[in-house]
Amino acid sequence: MIRIILSGCNGKMGKVVTNLAESYSSLAIVAGVDKNCVKSKFPVFSDITKCNIEGDVILDFSRPEALDSILKYAKEKNIGVILCTTGYSEEQLEKINEASKYIPMFRSANMSIGVNMVNKILKNMSAVLYKNFDIEIIEKHHNQKVDSPSGTALLLGNTIKDSIEEKLDFVNGREGIKKRTHNEIGIHAIRGGSIVGEHDVIFAGQGETIEIKHTAISREVFAVGALKACEFMFNREKGFYSMDDVIGGK
């Protein structure tokens, strides 16, 4: 049985993960961490440093400001961390990479299996299409999302960037009077209502357009990927892991 400490347990995603985990015989959430310490099916602590229950992995669906305490706790307990939070600064990303030298670290901007399959497709097709196609990304989320563009839009955009030899620049939205240059990747963020998550990558060429779209209908798709990542990260060696490893069965 894999014992999970769930950070952000009382948030929207934390509640979805909690409910879904009950259908898994291979794992159990043994403790939660949340500033909102309401009663749950397991003990909940206001800070992970106060957690006195043993776990095998930490699953984080909280906020970037919780990173330092999570890394400190994980190093002390020598357990793996699955980071599903987005909006990290460059400095925080460096801390995550540094921590992977000592403990198993997993980070993904999107836990959906479908999004990560789209990402794999983009790795293979972007360099082939780039010469004759302009590339734009449109992402849509609910009105409570605080970071934009979304971590997933940046994940997809960086995958495209990395697969093309020419230097590309992100352009976040457009305004003013100026023609588009070919070496741009336009990223456009829409926020409204209760949209769970939509990402559309558009390759616009002369006389034809190719669109690759992923729509998350329910938050449960992210919870499924997160719990699969927990199973994958159990007893892993120190190092950095991602959804590519989960999908590929590394």
Beta strands, then each sheet from edge to edge (+ up, - down):
strand 1: 2-7
strand 2: 27-33
strand 3: 44-45
strand 4: 57-60
strand 5: 80-83
strand 6: 104-107
strand 7: 133-141
strand 8: 169-172
strand 9: 184-191
strand 10: 197-205
strand 11: 209-216
strand 12: 239-241
sheet 1: 3+ 2+ 1+ 4+ 5+ 6+ 12+
sheet 2: 8+ 9+ 7+ 10- 11+
end
